[in-house]
């Protein structure tokens, strides 16, 4: 008889515990998990290699996904500091958007925002495309994690969300202390590198650096609104974030971006 491997705790936070059991990962479900599972099954059908596969729900009610080996979490910040890593990050996002373009979720499936259905020009965005959710093998991205905040939106939403962290839309002190930059970044250059690697052109409606910068600031403000909404609905970790002052911090970051727009465009 094969023994069940001992669980390895991958994340132990107040709002969720994520464990690895052998080659699987067990995570708590949400009311919108059926929608996320439909998305992941589509990505499996189109052979998108970077997403985990859905294996079902275990006896404790946790979703069971395949484990994606590699480095993730805080290690991801250093990977996107060099231009080559930044380009790889952008190309991964484009590969996802290409893979999801044909996905038409059943109309009854709602997402973390409560919305169901797709409007003209929308896809199911990843919704949390940051370097911490990418799995890396050295300088190469090999996986994409944490699909809980997937939602209907224009692809530009994911682009702007990613750029907030890739440019980054943060002051020099935070870039040096927390985001692994060895010197203050040339933010405009990084926006241009990301846009070129993703393949933005005039058909995306974000064909200028200025348009991208405004889109990032809009997404920062939308994220603060979404956090406030999820907290009000009792969802974690958003409720804890609001209690800890995180919502104020999100709004402060958007205000900083507006005041320092000249650094990016």
Phi, psi and omega in degrees: 000133180281130179279143176286128180299151176293136179296141174250121182286121178264328177210131178229087182245161180304328184269345179191151171242127179245129182232153172257132175234104184063237180262019181238159174239134180247125184227149175297151177265166176234168176303333182263009180301323176303326178293315180298319180295323176297320177297312182295326178291325173299314181297328176292319181296323182270008174062039171286115193278354190263353183259147174292157177261143179276125180253352179129202179234134183274182185294344177264007178081014179268145174289146180244119181238158173290146178276134178255107183288146178143191181260137179213191181070222184299334179299336184293333183300314182295332184292332184261006177290310177293152179302322181297319178292322177297317178297318180297321178299313180295320181293327176297317179297317179297320178298321178295312181298324176295320182289328185268353188303326184269359183284124175238096185294148175307140188297340181278351183277122177255161186242188184298334178278352184089350182280145172236155177081162180246138173266171180305130177082004181260158167228179169274105179287156175296318174088345181212047186278085176238163183298336179290338181262007175260138174265130185242143168242096188065237180269001186254130173286132182234358181196163180224125188250174166056079184264012187300332185256020172302143185198159174288130178189166173293147178307331179301336177297311178298320180300311182293319179299314180296320182294330177306321183267335184275330184295313345265162176274070181214159179285167185301320182299315179292323178299319183282320187279321189244331191258012170073015177279132181282344180209161177307130186284152170276093191294319180297317177301318183291323175300316181293319178298314180298313182299318180294316181292323178291329180096031178295141173214187187297337181288344180274349181075009181227046188272009176230152178301319180299318178297321177297316181298315179297323179296320179298314181297320176300317181292323175304315181290323177295323180297318177299319179295318179295318178301316179298320181293314180295322178297318180295330178278002177085012182281144173251147010274004188297322179298319177293323178299316181296318179297328182271002179090009182295326180297320176299321179294319179299318179292324178297320180296319178296320178295321178298317181298317179296320182288337184243028182304330182296342180284344189248333188234000000 
